[in-house]
Amino acid sequence: MATIQDIADYVGLSIATVSRALNKPAMVNAETRERVMQAAKKLNYFDPAKTRQANLKNKKISLGVIIPYITSFFFGELFSGISRVAQENHIDLILYELKSSKMNEEGLAEAFSFVQRHLVDGIILTSFHLPAKYDELIDTLQIPVVLLLDSHESGKLPTYKVDDIRASFEAVSYLVSRGHRNIGMISALLTDQHDRGEQLRLKGYKQAVDFYGLPFSEALVAYGDMRFEDGYSAMKELLAKREETGLTAVFAASDEMAIGAMRCIFDAGLKVPEDISVIGFDNLSVSRITMPKLTTIEQPFGEIGAEGVKHMIRWFTEGGQIPEKGQFYLPYKIIERESVAEIRPGEART
């Protein structure tokens, strides 16, 4: 059975044009409409909206879950929340991993096409920033989409996440309360796909630096792609400039990068937190077994996953009458462990 993507490829038209021909035929010319309809018939196109209605009538619900980096530490915790609520409500799940090389519109279209072939009634998309240019692609689906851990630029989709700016502000505030003033950050890379939650964390860091009147220079910020090895290399950059910056503490935009930074500090012959304090963001399970244990901002991954499925259930059971869009923040908190030391007034660090 074909999808809109398949028809678009076959007739050499855009996904948006094919969608209009199928769903709003008055918006395209007769020749285009006929080409699309003939291709739909030949390729055995199925209408996702009709399929969803039949599934709802028979109480057979399935959801597609699209997630990048399935090997990431947070995936298990996020998916546990998704699967728990799905099982409680007899909902089937179809899982699709979006490869790092496919973090673009083409890759997302392939992911949507895959889950639609499995006749899903809705899609949960995680950790994927959606610029407004993706709106036409979303509109072609004709089924509800919920976004987790990220944001939708035009605000057309419901999203569940924490307030990254505020949480990051509080991470820096925590370090300030422990006497630190020369505070660095390991941020996500400055790319289109990272113009999302992780980049909002950089914004929160800068707001806190300005609010508290802390010394700042670009030498206090390094960048990585949210993984262990990125944290290691970014920390290496910060240590190389430490004589200039007087760095005593680092806020990392992810626990993986924070742990990488801690390893780099150790390899440099320094200690955490005696020489440099580190605070992360996520509260991954691995943060409890590092040496020292990592102080971090907790994202409630399980709850975020569960809320995504609950939103879908409300949409189905209430006939799509609930608000379909909006940004819903879940609570975060600081998990205080062993990786941040207190600097007393007049105490110097070397």
Buried (B, 14 or more C-beta within 10 A) or exposed (E): EBBBBBBBBBBEBEBBBBBBBBBEBEEBEEEBBEBBBEBBEEBEBBEBEEBBEEBBEEEEBBBBBBBBBEEBBBBBBBBBBBBBBBEEBEBBBBBBBBEEEBBEBEBBBBBBBBBBBEBBBBBBBBBBBBBEEBBBBBBBBBBBBBBBBBBBBEEBBBBBBBBBBBBBBBBBBBBBEBBBBBBBBBBBBEEEBBBBBBBBBBBBBBBBBEEBEBEBEEBBBBBBBBBBBBBBBBBBBBBEBBEEBBBBBBBBBBBBBBBBBBBBBEEBEBEBBEBBBBBBBBBBEBBEEBEBBBBBBBBBBBBBBBBBBBBBBEBBEEEEEEEBEEBEEBEBBBBEBEBBBEBEEEEEBE
